[in-house]
Amino acid sequence: MTKTNLKANYIRIENLYKSMFSEVKHTSIDLRDDKIEIMHLDEKNQDPAIIELSETKIGYVVSYWDGYSLSETEESDDILKALKIFKRYAKKMAKNLKKFSGHV
């Protein structure tokens, strides 16, 4: 059975967060009914790295900001495709934080 909204996928997303960010300090996850955010809590950066998955009336929007200069946004009308995009950006963010952050 396909879970068709963000709230129905909370456990899957929390497990993704735990597996990718367990070794990365100063990160948090915020699960809301219509938006999920994974963010890097960095006092030195006013605009820290963040990934957002938002549920809209017409589909899903996945946004990624690396905290420095790279911003990417992708849209999908399919929750499974949106979750794959979110996972790809989460991997990218975790890798970058492990590599470039002094908070690991």
C-alpha positions as CSV (number, residue, x, y, z in Angstrom):
1,M,0.0,0.0,0.0
2,T,1.4,3.4,-1.0
3,K,1.5,6.0,1.7
4,T,0.2,9.1,0.0
5,N,1.1,12.0,2.3
6,L,4.0,13.3,4.4
7,K,2.4,12.4,7.7
8,A,2.0,8.8,6.7
9,N,5.8,8.6,5.9
10,Y,7.1,10.1,9.2
11,I,8.6,6.8,10.4
12,R,10.4,6.3,7.1
13,I,11.7,9.8,7.1
14,E,12.8,9.6,10.8
15,N,14.7,6.4,10.1
16,L,16.4,8.1,7.1
17,Y,17.4,11.0,9.3
18,K,18.8,8.7,12.0
19,S,20.8,6.6,9.6
20,M,22.4,9.5,7.7
21,F,22.9,12.1,10.4
22,S,23.7,9.9,13.4
23,E,27.4,10.9,13.1
24,V,26.7,14.5,12.3
25,K,26.4,16.8,15.3
26,H,24.2,19.9,15.4
27,T,21.4,18.8,13.1
28,S,17.7,18.5,13.8
29,I,14.6,17.3,12.1
30,D,11.2,19.1,12.2
31,L,8.2,17.0,11.2
32,R,5.0,19.0,10.5
33,D,1.8,18.0,8.7
34,D,2.7,19.8,5.5
35,K,6.5,20.2,5.7
36,I,9.6,18.3,6.8
37,E,12.9,20.0,7.5
38,I,16.4,18.7,8.2
39,M,18.6,21.5,9.2
40,H,22.2,22.1,10.4
41,L,22.3,24.2,13.6
42,D,25.3,26.4,13.0
43,E,25.7,29.6,15.1
44,K,28.4,30.9,12.8
45,N,26.1,30.7,9.7
46,Q,23.0,32.9,9.6
47,D,21.6,30.8,6.8
48,P,22.7,27.2,7.5
49,A,22.2,24.1,5.4
50,I,18.6,22.9,5.2
51,I,16.5,20.4,3.2
52,E,12.7,20.9,3.0
53,L,10.0,18.6,1.7
54,S,6.7,20.5,1.4
55,E,3.3,19.1,0.6
56,T,1.3,21.5,-1.6
57,K,-2.1,21.4,-3.2
58,I,-0.6,20.3,-6.5
59,G,2.2,18.0,-5.3
60,Y,5.5,18.1,-3.4
61,V,8.4,20.5,-3.4
62,V,11.9,19.5,-2.3
63,S,14.3,22.3,-1.6
64,Y,18.0,22.1,-0.7
65,W,20.3,24.8,0.5
66,D,23.9,23.9,1.3
67,G,24.5,26.9,3.6
68,Y,26.9,28.7,1.3
69,S,26.0,29.1,-2.3
70,L,24.1,26.2,-3.7
71,S,20.3,26.2,-3.9
72,E,18.3,23.5,-5.6
73,T,14.5,22.9,-5.9
74,E,12.6,20.1,-7.5
75,E,8.9,19.4,-7.8
76,S,6.9,16.2,-8.1
77,D,3.3,15.2,-8.0
78,D,4.3,11.7,-6.7
79,I,5.2,11.2,-3.0
80,L,7.6,8.3,-3.8
81,K,9.5,10.4,-6.3
82,A,9.6,13.3,-3.8
83,L,10.9,11.0,-1.1
84,K,13.7,9.8,-3.4
85,I,14.7,13.3,-4.2
86,F,14.6,14.2,-0.5
87,K,16.8,11.2,0.2
88,R,19.3,12.2,-2.5
89,Y,19.6,15.7,-1.0
90,A,19.9,14.3,2.5
91,K,22.8,12.1,1.5
92,K,24.4,15.1,-0.2
93,M,23.9,17.3,2.9
94,A,25.2,14.7,5.3
95,K,28.3,14.1,3.2
96,N,29.0,17.8,2.9
97,L,28.6,18.3,6.7
98,K,30.9,15.4,7.5
99,K,33.5,16.7,5.0
100,F,33.4,20.5,5.6
101,S,31.9,21.1,9.0
102,G,34.0,21.4,12.1
103,H,30.9,20.0,14.1
104,V,31.3,16.3,13.3
